[in-house]
Amino acid sequence: WLRRENLNHGHIYVRPAGVHGLSLVDDLKADTFVRMKADGFAPAAVVETSPGNFQAWLKHGEVLDEAASTRAAKLLAERYGGDPGSADWRHFGRLAGFTNPKPSRRRASGLQPFARLLEAGGQVYRQAPVFIAEVRVALKGAGAMVSGGDGVGEGAPALPPIKPLAEFHDDPRYGGDLHRADLAWALHAAAMGLSASEIRATIIA
C-alpha cells in the first residue's frame, strides 16, 4: 500500500509513537554531521532525503515529555542550522526506501530521488546528559518568565493545556477519519498526563 501511494506521488513519513526519546533535525547539509560528531552529537540515524539534503535522528537515552522534546528539537535546529519549522516533538521524517515526490527534488533524468538510509548506529550521543540538562534549565527559565517568578525554589514548568478533542476532529490532516483523530488526541492527552479512564470517557462521551 505504501509503495502504491508513493508511486502516486504520496509522501511516506515516519515518526515515533507516543512520547519518546528522539529528536529529528531536518534540512541539514553533509558537512554538518562532521561538526555534530565532533561536538558529541553523533546522530543515531541519518537519512538522505534528496541529493545533498539530510535528516538526522538523535537519541537522548531517555523519554522526554512533549514540552522537553519540542524544546530539545528547537535547540538542536538552532545549533546546527536545521529547519526550525520542523522542530517539534511529533514531526515526521521521511521513511528510507521511498521516493521524495517534491517537484523541486526531481532529478535531471525526470525521476524522483529515493530517501536513503546512510547511517543507523542507534547510539545515544555522547553529550546527551549535558544537553538534556540544558533543555530542562531552558524550560524552567521559560516557566519562571511566564509566571513572573524569579525561578528560585519553583517546580517544573506546567505543560501547555490539553487540546480539545474537537480540534483533532476538525484537523484536515485526518481527512475526516474520526478514528485516526481520536487516536491522535489520545496520544496527545496521555503525553499531557491524562489517565486511561479519563481519555476513554472523553472519547466515548
N, C-alpha and C positions, 0 to 999 in steps of 0.2 A: 504494500500500500504506500509506504514512504517513497519507494522508487518511482511508483506511478505518479504520485503527487509532485515529486521533484522533476520528472520528465515534463509535467505540465506547468513548469516554472514555479512550483511551490518551494518556499524556503524551509529547510529542515533544520530545526534548532533543538537544543537540549539544555536542561538545567537541573540542578539537584531538587529532590522532592522535600518539601518542608524546610525547617530551619537546618542549617548545615555549617560546615567549616571551610568553605571555599570562597574565593573571590575571583571574578572574571575581570581582566584588564583588556580592553578592546582597542583595536586600531593601532597596533604597535608596529614598529619597524625592526628589521633583523638586528641592527646593531644595539637595540635596546636590551636584548637578552644578555649580551655580554656584560653590560653595566649592572643589570639586575643580579646576575650570578655573582659578580664581584662584590656587590653590596650585601650579599647574603639573602637575596630574594629569588632564588632559583625556582622557576615555575614547576609545578607538579605535572603539567601537561601544556603543550604548545600546539596550536592548530593554525596552519597557514590557510586563511580563508580565501585568498586570491594571491596571485604573484606579488610578493613584497609586502603583504598585509597579514598581520598575525593577531591571534587572541591567546592570552595566557591565563591559565587557571593556577592560582596559588592556594596551597593547602596550609591552613593555620594550625592544625593539630588539635583543635577543639571546636565545638559547635558554638556559633555566635548567634545571639538573638537578632531580630530584624534591624534594630537601630544600630547595633555594633557592626553588623555585617555591611550595612549600607555605608556607614562612616569609613570602614576599612576599604571598601571599594573606591570611594571617592578620594581618600588619601593616596591610594596606590595609583589611581589615574592621574592625579595631580603630580605625583612624584616622578612618574615615568612617561608622561605625555600621552596617556590613554584618552579615550573619548569620555568626557565627563557625563555625556548623556546616556552612556551605557553603564554607569557606575551606580548600581543599587544591589540590594540583597537577592533579587529574584530575576536578574537579567539573563536572557537566553544567549548561549553561544552556538556557533554553527557546529553541526554534527559532521565529523570527518567521514569521508566516503560518499558524500553527496555534492552535487554541483552548486555553485553560487550563482543564482539566476539574475543578479543585478545586471541590467543592461550596461552599466558603466564598467563592469568587470569582464565583459566579453573579450575573448582573445582575438587577435588579428585573423585567425582562421574562421572566426564566426562561432566557435564553440565556447561554452561556459567552463570556467576552471573548476576543478574539484577542490573541496576543502580537504587538506591533507594533515594527518597527524604526524608532527615532526618529532616530538618528544613526549614520553609518558612515563617518567620516573616514579611519579606518585609520592615523592618525598615531601615532608614538611620543610619549608625553607628555614634556613639557619637562624634568621633574625625574628622568627615568629614570636617568641615570648616578649621581646623588647617592643616589637611593633604593636602587638595586641595591648600591651600596657599603655602605649602612646594613644591608641584608639580610645581606650577607656578614660584616659585623662581628658582627651578632647571632648568626649561625651559628657563627662562630669562638668567640665567648664561651660559647655553649652547649656546644660541644665541649670547651672548657677546663674547664668546670664538671663535665662528666661524667667526664673523665679525671683530675680533681683537680689539673691543672696550673695555672700562672698565665697561660697563653696567650701567653707571650713565646717567640718562636722556634719555635712549633709550626706544623705544616702545617694544611691544611684539615681540618675535622672529618670523620670517617668517615661514610659513608652508613649508614642503617639496614640490617640484614641482609636478604638476598633472601628473600621469602616462598616457601614450598614450593609446588610445582605442585598438590599435593593440596588445598591451601587454596582455590585457584581452582576446582578441580573440584567442591568441596563448597559453593561460594558460591551461594546461592539466586538471586543476580542473573542468573546464566547459565542458569537453568532446566534444568539437566542437559545442556545443549549443550556437550559437551567441546571441540568445535572453537572455539567462542567463548571458552571458558575458557582453552584453550591459547594463543589469540591474545592475550588479555588478559595472561596470565602472561609471554608472550614480550616484550610491550611493557614490562612491569614489569622483567623481567630485563635487557633491553637498556639501560633507563634506569639500572640499577644497575651496569652495566659488564660484564655477561657477553658473551662473543663469540658470533657467529652459530653457530659449531660447538658451543659449549657448550650453547646454547639448544636446538639441534636434537637433540643427544644426550640431553638431559633429556626432551624431549617424546616421542621415539620409544623411550625405554628401557622 
